[in-house]
């Protein structure tokens, strides 16, 4: 799923748009709320969430098909 901006928490710094390698926030301007222009281009690398200085202002839910399934190795006896 594409990033979701919480406008109540967003401080309009636009750091999310600056860090996005896929240009999901194309056309967003500093001093305005970021716009998710190309939601399908999001590759879910979480940089926008990591760089945001306002906790909870941006969220990203990684779709189930992209999540890695971890299965620990079982030691054969």
Beta strands, then each sheet from edge to edge (+ up, - down):
strand 1: 4-5
strand 2: 58-59
sheet 1: 1+ 2-
end
